[in-house]
C-alpha cells in the first residue's frame, strides 16, 4: 500500500516539476494522475482475467497492492491444490481398499438406487459400476426375500440368505446398513463354502452313526438270539458273520482315527527322497496279492525318472488305496495302469482303469467321507467309505492335488499332481 502511494506521489511531483518548466504544472500533474489511474485500471482488468482463467492468462506484474493480492491468491491456490491432491489420494486408497474386499459393497441412495459398487459386487451380485449407476437395486436382485429387507425399516440390519442373481449355485448372505440419514450400504458375502461345510458336517455325523450302527445291530441281534441252549452248530455258523461285522467296525474306526490325525496335523510329515518307480512296483505286487481270485491286469507306465521328497508311507498308502479301489470297483479282466508322468499339471502319479466308470455328478463328492456311488456294491466290496477322503488329505499335506476324471463305460482316472518343490531328480548313491 505504501509503495503505491509513494509511486503516485513521485510520479505526480515529477510531472508537476516538468509542468513548472512549461508553466503548466497543474495540467501535467493531472495528466500524470490520470495516466496512473488508467494503468492501475488496466492491471485490475488483467487481474480479473487471470482470476477467471488462471491457466490461460498471466498474472499482472505490477508491484504494489495488485502484486500482493496476486501472491496471496497464488499461495491459496497452491494450498488448495495440495489439499485436493491429498484428498484424492485418500479417496483413491479408500476405493482401492473397498474394491479389494472379498465382500460385495453397494452404496444405495434414498430410493434404493445404486450410487457406487465395488468389484466384488460385479462378481457376486452382477451389479456393475458405473454401468448400473442410478438403477434401482431391486431391479438387479429379484429374490422375493430381498424386497422386504429393502422396504421394511424394522428389518434393517438383519441378515438374509439368497441365491446369487448371476450364479444359481452361489449362496449369498445379504445385509443392509443405514448411514447418514437415508443412505444405505448393501453388503453381500459368499457363503456357499460355509453352507457346504455345514452340510458335510451334518452328513458326517449322520453317516458315522449309521455306518457304526449297522454292524452293531447285526452283532447285537446274534448275541440276543444266543441262549444257554443254542446249539453249537448255530453258534459256529454265526461266528464268521460276527467276525466280518466286527472287522468292518474295526476298519472304520481305524480309518476315522487316521483321518482325524491327518486333519489335526497331529502326525508330523516325515519327508524323505522316494524312488517313485520302485514304490509303484511294490504297490503293484501288493495289489496282485490282494486280487488273488480276480484276474486284473496291472500295468506300470513310468515316463519320468524323477523322485519325490515326501512321507513315503503316506504316499504309499494313498496310492495303494487308489489301486485297491480300482481292483475292487472294476470287473475281472479289467486293466489298471499306474502312470508316473510329466504333463501340463506337473509331475503326476495316476491310477487309471477301464472299468464301468463313475457318473459325472458323483465326481465332485467322491472325496467326502462315506460318500459312495453304489452303496450296496461298495459295502459288499468291504469299503469303509473313507478311502478317498484319506487320499485327499494326504495329498493336501504334500501340497498336491487329486484330479478325478471318469466316463461311464470307459473307466476312471485318479491323478495326483505334485508341486514342483517336492519333485527332484533321480538320486544315486
Ligand atoms: P470305499 O472305502 O467305500 O472304497 P472310497 O472313499 O475309497 O470308499 O471310495 C468312494 C467311492 O468311490 C466308492 O464307494 C466307489 O463307489 C467309488 N470309487 C472309487 N474308486 C473307484 C473306481 N476306480 N471305479 C469306480 N468307482 C470307484
Boltz pocket constraint, residues with backbone or C-beta under 6 A from the ligand:
constraints:
  - pocket:
      binder: B
      contacts: [[A, 321], [A, 322], [A, 325], [A, 326], [A, 327], [A, 329], [A, 330], [A, 353], [A, 355], [A, 357], [A, 358], [A, 366], [A, 367], [A, 368], [A, 371], [A, 372], [A, 373], [A, 374], [A, 378], [A, 382], [A, 383], [A, 384], [A, 385], [A, 386], [A, 387], [A, 388], [A, 389], [A, 412]]
      max_distance: 6.0
